[in-house]
Amino acid sequence: MTNLEWLIAVGGAAAGTYVLRAAPFLWAPLREAGRKYADFLSYVSFAIAAGIVSKAMLLQEGRFALGPETYIKFAGLAVALGVYRGTRNIPLALFLGAGAAVAIRWMSGA
């Protein structure tokens, strides 16, 4: 490919992504569709994350395990859920939940 062809390809990709991002602000029907499905999409992401997290919390080396590690994970999850319920801030809840689990592990010496 020549330099001009690369420039056209990169420019087309940039224009396409800009149009997709700007369309909801410029066209009212897309804005209404976004409002209608925003909650649904957030619940889908929570459901996917719950499946991943539940497996990581209850399985260890491919087997069901209950022990100190599992209780520490559940404590971190409880902190994350409490923070999310109070703030509705997912990144803050994730970081504080993980930080609580690390702090509990460190304090318990596990």
PLY file of the C-alpha trace (Angstrom):
ply
format ascii 1.0
element vertex 110
property float x
property float y
property float z
element edge 109
property int vertex1
property int vertex2
end_header
0.00 0.00 0.00
1.15 3.48 -0.73
1.31 6.27 1.79
-1.81 7.86 0.28
-3.77 4.61 0.66
-2.70 4.31 4.30
-3.72 7.92 4.91
-7.14 7.28 3.35
-7.61 4.11 5.45
-6.65 5.79 8.71
-8.72 8.88 7.89
-11.74 6.72 7.04
-11.42 4.78 10.29
-11.13 8.03 12.26
-14.15 9.56 10.52
-16.19 6.39 11.07
-15.48 6.21 14.78
-16.19 9.93 15.16
-19.55 9.56 13.41
-20.51 6.60 15.62
-19.62 8.53 18.77
-21.24 11.80 17.71
-24.44 10.30 16.23
-26.40 10.05 19.52
-25.75 13.74 20.18
-26.77 14.80 16.70
-29.80 12.56 16.03
-32.62 12.51 18.62
-33.92 8.95 17.93
-30.50 7.51 18.78
-30.38 9.58 21.95
-33.75 8.17 23.07
-32.67 4.61 22.24
-29.55 5.10 24.32
-31.56 6.28 27.32
-33.96 3.36 26.96
-31.29 0.65 26.91
-28.57 2.10 29.16
-29.89 0.40 32.29
-30.32 -2.89 30.46
-26.72 -2.81 29.24
-25.39 -2.05 32.71
-27.29 -5.06 34.12
-25.87 -7.30 31.39
-22.33 -6.29 32.32
-23.07 -7.00 36.00
-24.43 -10.45 35.12
-21.31 -11.31 33.12
-19.06 -10.08 35.91
-21.06 -12.06 38.48
-20.45 -15.27 36.57
-16.73 -14.65 36.41
-16.44 -13.54 40.03
-18.54 -16.38 41.44
-16.34 -18.98 39.78
-13.18 -17.26 41.01
-14.56 -17.03 44.54
-15.78 -20.59 44.97
-13.30 -22.65 42.98
-9.65 -23.21 43.73
-7.54 -25.35 41.39
-10.69 -26.63 39.70
-12.35 -27.82 42.93
-15.00 -26.31 45.18
-13.21 -24.84 48.17
-14.33 -23.23 51.41
-11.66 -21.93 53.71
-9.91 -18.79 54.89
-9.21 -17.61 51.33
-12.89 -17.89 50.41
-13.99 -15.97 53.48
-11.52 -13.21 52.68
-12.91 -13.02 49.13
-16.46 -12.79 50.47
-15.44 -10.02 52.87
-13.92 -8.06 49.96
-17.09 -8.63 47.96
-19.23 -7.37 50.85
-17.12 -4.21 51.08
-17.39 -3.67 47.31
-21.17 -4.13 47.35
-21.54 -1.77 50.30
-19.43 0.91 48.64
-21.30 0.52 45.35
-24.66 0.75 47.09
-23.61 3.97 48.79
-21.79 5.68 45.93
-22.94 4.03 42.66
-19.30 4.26 41.57
-18.11 0.95 40.12
-14.35 1.67 39.93
-14.29 2.96 43.51
-16.23 -0.10 44.72
-13.88 -2.49 42.89
-10.71 -0.86 44.20
-11.96 -0.61 47.79
-13.26 -4.19 47.75
-9.94 -5.51 46.45
-8.07 -3.29 48.90
-10.16 -4.62 51.78
-9.44 -8.22 50.76
-5.71 -7.48 50.56
-5.77 -5.72 53.93
-7.64 -8.59 55.58
-5.20 -11.11 54.10
-2.26 -9.04 55.29
-3.65 -8.59 58.81
-4.58 -12.26 59.16
-1.25 -13.48 57.80
-3.07 -15.83 55.41
0 1
1 2
2 3
3 4
4 5
5 6
6 7
7 8
8 9
9 10
10 11
11 12
12 13
13 14
14 15
15 16
16 17
17 18
18 19
19 20
20 21
21 22
22 23
23 24
24 25
25 26
26 27
27 28
28 29
29 30
30 31
31 32
32 33
33 34
34 35
35 36
36 37
37 38
38 39
39 40
40 41
41 42
42 43
43 44
44 45
45 46
46 47
47 48
48 49
49 50
50 51
51 52
52 53
53 54
54 55
55 56
56 57
57 58
58 59
59 60
60 61
61 62
62 63
63 64
64 65
65 66
66 67
67 68
68 69
69 70
70 71
71 72
72 73
73 74
74 75
75 76
76 77
77 78
78 79
79 80
80 81
81 82
82 83
83 84
84 85
85 86
86 87
87 88
88 89
89 90
90 91
91 92
92 93
93 94
94 95
95 96
96 97
97 98
98 99
99 100
100 101
101 102
102 103
103 104
104 105
105 106
106 107
107 108
108 109
